[in-house]
Amino acid sequence: MRQILPSFSKRPTFLLGNLDGVAFTCRDFHAEKVSPDSRGLPVVHHSRYVCDLPPDHRFPMGKFPRVLHFLFQDQIVSEQQVWIPELVSEEILNCVHTMEYVKNFVNGKVEEKAQRRTGFPWSKGLVRRCRYETGGTLLAAEVALERGLACSTAGGTHHAYPDHGAGFCLLNDLAVTAQYLRNSSPSPSSSSSSPAGRKVLIVDLDAHQGDGTAFIFKDEPGVFTFSVHGDKNFPLHKQRSDLDVSLPDGTEDRQYLSTVEAHLPGLLDSFRPDLVLYDAGVDPHHDDDLGRLRLTDTGLYQRDLYVMKTVVARGIPIATVTGGGYARDVDKLAVRHSIVHRAATQVWKECGM
Ligand SMILES: [Zn+2]
């Protein structure tokens, strides 16, 4: 098999170095509960990543708890590795979303037409789910900044715009996280005479373009948006990311992986982010109902391994979200979504993190 993975000559070092034995408290993070196990890969999950939907709704909501279920069942992850996020505050959401949009969404003042555009009927449970999911991405990023790598079991709602939702996305968790972390702390590499927020690279490998994220950061040089997606797929009208790669329908493992390999190392070396947010959508899989690409399980695993190793090898923290994935068989889909956590576990071990 072709060698696509970078090798490690030494353990990458992160901001705070070796943290074995350091006690974390909830106050240090946007967390309801922090992991007592400082040795394993941090996995961010909340039981309220889900909400009720009408029967036969086409969004596979049941996948979220099943991802963690299979990670436990296959002994990839233990309960001690799980970090539980807080409900994200309206104030944090307002760093990307308009106050009016957030207020109306939280209070259920959403018109029929706007609800149809998102694909979800409004409910209190939906609001709670979206706020925990966004909180989960923020917590994964915060933990990644400390530990080098962390993975949520949801997230990647990249079609949400500042003042409206679309395509199963209500709040843009990736954008909120990137903007909040930029606002909250200067880049470690910036000089004190010209303070600047952390630089964030968003690597969006979901089958659909991250149009909301691209729009939000179109004039923000501190956030670089990189999207690899199906050319013919939703959204019909694409936005301009900092780097877009459009793929034809039916793209298979080999071409897909060489596309990612052709761009990622150069981006990391030229943009030099302080954090990478990685949307590991599994809708490029050949069995996906909406993706139109033809990746295999092995292809997705190699993709995730390659992205994380390439980032971690440079000493850059990376947080992952699960992104899109659509299938009737929720268990099959959940196993597919768990590929990124399995690959992350391999990276965690191989890199001695
Ligand atoms: Zn997608």
Residues whose N, C-alpha, C, O or C-beta is under 5 A from the ligand:
A	BS01	ZN	D206 A207 H208 G281 D283 G324
